[in-house]
Amino acid sequence: MTPFEMTNLTRVTEFIFLGFSNHPNLQGVFFLVFLAIYLTTLLGNTLMIVATRVSPALHTPMYYFLSNLSFLDICYTSTTIPVMLVNFFREKKTISYEGCLSQIFFFVSCAGTECVLLAAMAYDRYVAICHPLRYPVLMSTRVCVCLVIGSWLCGLVNSVTHIALITRLTLCGPNQISHFLCDIPLLLKLSCSDTSVNESVLHVASATIGLSPCLFTAGSYILIISAILRIPSTQGKRKAFSTCASHLTVVVVFYGTANFNYDRPREGYSLDMDILVSVLYCVVTPLLNPIIYSLKNNEVKGALRKLIKKH
């Protein structure tokens, strides 16, 4: 495109979401379903945060990370679902340019932070099982706080970098997004300026913030499983594995849905399929995390029972 043509382009001030547009008669049903999911996610993760704060038995590094994961999941869902709920009652499902950038900022920040935080939680389980005598030193309060702050910094730096690059793009439309949320690849498709730098940074970020924590987590669990298999008694193996079963389940769900959402081929999939996969990644995963930890962890179940009985 020539410079003259670019100067004559109309600046995009809003975007139109096409997600769920194939089912206009089900907007009320979708609203009730996602409202129930959102409220359940808020309740479950809030209970998890409160339980880890008030129960002395949960004042350990593992549950400190878990409370941060729950807070992260609340932020994660609050970035996307409220906008979606409002749009179910609007004939034209729009979001402003600034609102779209804000949604991308918080969405990418939370996603990147969760990748690194899950890796930190895997390291915690590795130290607890493979180096139990050194656990109080290797996982001191200072180390845990640094790991959490480092996770948030990774997510924030990654997000700020992408937002800064997106603001330099010229978006020429159409201003329609075939989704229910704003995401980086979706905006790059709407650009009529060169996106090679954005795409390169996106690949680098995917490798550093996405793939590296995933490989680190996988490596940690290989060492953990090998250490568990060396335990002579069956009861000892069962007890050791129960301490990391919940986290392993959360990791599989998170990376499984994320990989299917971003790495599958786009050709041959309908809009409904794209929406379904994204719902699993963005909406269902934060809902499942507190359920997984409460079902598979007796300490959490006990703390939640005491909390409910008390209030």
Salt bridges, closest charged atoms under 4 A:
GLU14 OE2 - LYS92 NZ 3.43
GLU98 OE2 - ARG11 NH2 3.89
ASP124 OD2 - ARG125 NH2 2.89
ASP272 OD2 - HIS23 NE2 3.14
ASP274 OD1 - ARG264 NH2 2.50
ASP274 OD1 - ARG266 NH1 3.91
